[in-house]
Each structure stands twice: as structure tokens, then as C-alpha cells.
Amino acid sequence: MQKGISIIGAVFTLLVLAVFGASIVALVAADSESRFRETEHEQSFYGMQAGLEWAVHEITNGGYPVQTQKSIGLGKFTNTVDYANHLVYSTGISGAVSQTHQITVNPMGGDCLTINSSSATLSGPGLTDIGGITLKKRA
């Protein structure tokens, strides 16, 4: 009779430990996925930022800021231009995550030299969305 109770106790203990172990594995997997998405979000942000800096460099040097799927590290960026509204859009892409931001180009056209960030604003989660940056025409 004693042996039967010991086996039942041992099986119950193993069952409790198995459930506890499965819970820990599930938590670690969820945390890992969350960190992976956060990393992709940061990579897309920095890809977008690199795209804006590349566009400013191209405009400053008389170039053309449009670029499609330019690879940088583990991410990419794409720049497009809205000529009617004088906007340059940059989209950073990393995995399944993408972020798009814009800069305003001087409506007079021509080469641009300086950036006016006095009215720049940060918004969004973690204050990572940039707005209100204006490129000024070279005098």
C-alpha cells in the first residue's frame, strides 16, 4: 500500500514540475519574440533615419533623393518624393516592420544646404517619430 502512494506522489510531483517547466518555456518564447519585434522596430527606425540623412546629402550635393530598397546593415530604406507638396518621404524596413517619416523641401526648389530643426517635434511611442524638419534653400 505504501509503494502505491509513493508512486502517485512521485507522478504528481513530476506533473507539477512539467507544468512549471512548460510555463517557463512559454514565457521565455514570448519574451524572445517581443525582443525580436523591438529589434526590428529599432532597425526600421534607424533605416528610415539613414534614408532621411541620405536624402539630405543628395539634395545638398545637387543629387536626386529617390532611392528604392537600399540595404543598410539588416534593414533597408526607400525614399520617395511628393513634388506637389515638396515632401521627401523615407521608409525604413526591417523584417515585417516599416516606418515612414517625411521632411519638407524648400518650395522654391534648387539645392538645399541647411536644416531648420527649430520646430522639430518628437511623438509616438518612445518619442521616436520626427516631424517638423525643414530644408532651407542655399542663399
N, C-alpha and C positions, 0 to 999 in steps of 0.2 A: 504494500500500500504506500509506503514512504517513497519508493522509487517512482511510482506514477506521479506523485505530487511534485517531486523534484524535476521530472521531465517537463511537466506542464509549466512549472515556474521558469525553467530554462527557455522553453519555447516562447513564453510570454515576454521574457526579458529580451530575447533576440528580435521579436516582433517590434517591441518598443524601440530598440536601437536601430532597426531597419527603417522605421518611420522617421525617426530623428535624423538619420543619415540622408534619407531621400529629401527631407525638408531642407537640410543644409545644401545639398546639391542644387535644388531648385532655386534657392536664394542666391547662391554663387552664380548660377547661369543667368538669372535676371540682372544681377549687378554687372556682370560681364557685358551683356547686351546693352545695358544703359550706358556704360562707359564707352563702348564701341560707337554708339549713336552720338554721344557727346564729342568724341574724337572726330567723327565725320562732320559734325556741325562746325567745329572749330576749323577743320581743314577747308570746308567750303567758305567760311568767313575769310580766312587768310587768302584763299584763292581769289575771292571777289576783291579783296583789298589789293592784291597784286595786279589784278586786271585794271583797277582804277589807276594805280600808280603807273602801269604800263601805258594806259591811255593818256595820262598827263604827260608822260615822257614823249610819246609820239606827237601829241599836239604841240608841245613846247619846241620840238625839233622839226616842225613842219610836216610830220608824218600823218598817217591815217589811223585812227584809233580802233577800227573794226578788226576783231580777231575772233576766230572760231576754234573752240576746243583746244586752246593752247595748254599743254601739260606743264605743270609745275609740281614737282615732288609727287605726292599721292593724289593731288587734285588737279582740276582744270579750271580755266575761265574762258568765258565768251563775252566779247564786247560788241554792243550794237549801238547805232546812232539813230535818234529821232530828230531828223533835220528840222522839221516844222516847229518843234518846241525847244530846239537847241539843247538836247539832253544826250549824255553818253551813259548807257546802262552797262553794268558789269555784273555777270552772273558767275559766282563761284560754285563749283560742283565737286562733290566728293561722295562716291558711292551713290546712295539713294537720296542724298541731301543736297539741296541747292539753295543759294541765297542771292538775291538781286538787289543792287543799290544803284544810285544814279548820281551823276554830277552835272551841273548846269554849265554849259559852254556859253561864253560871251556871245550875245545875239548878233554882234557886228561881224562875227566870223574872223578869219585870219588866224595868225599864230597866237598862241596863248603862252604866257610866261609865269605869272604868279597865281597863287591860290589864296582866295579870301575865305578863311575859315572862321571869321568873327561871328557869323550867325550859325555856325555848325551846331547841330543837335545830336544827342545820342538818345536812342529809345530802344524799346524791345526788351526781351529777357536778357538780363546781364548787361544791359546798355551796350549792345554790340551793333545796333543799326545806326548808320551815319547818315545824316541829312543836312542840307543847307550849305554845301561847299560849292563855291563859285570860282570858275577860272576867269581871270582878268586878262583882257587883251593887252598885248605888248604896246607900250606907248611909242 
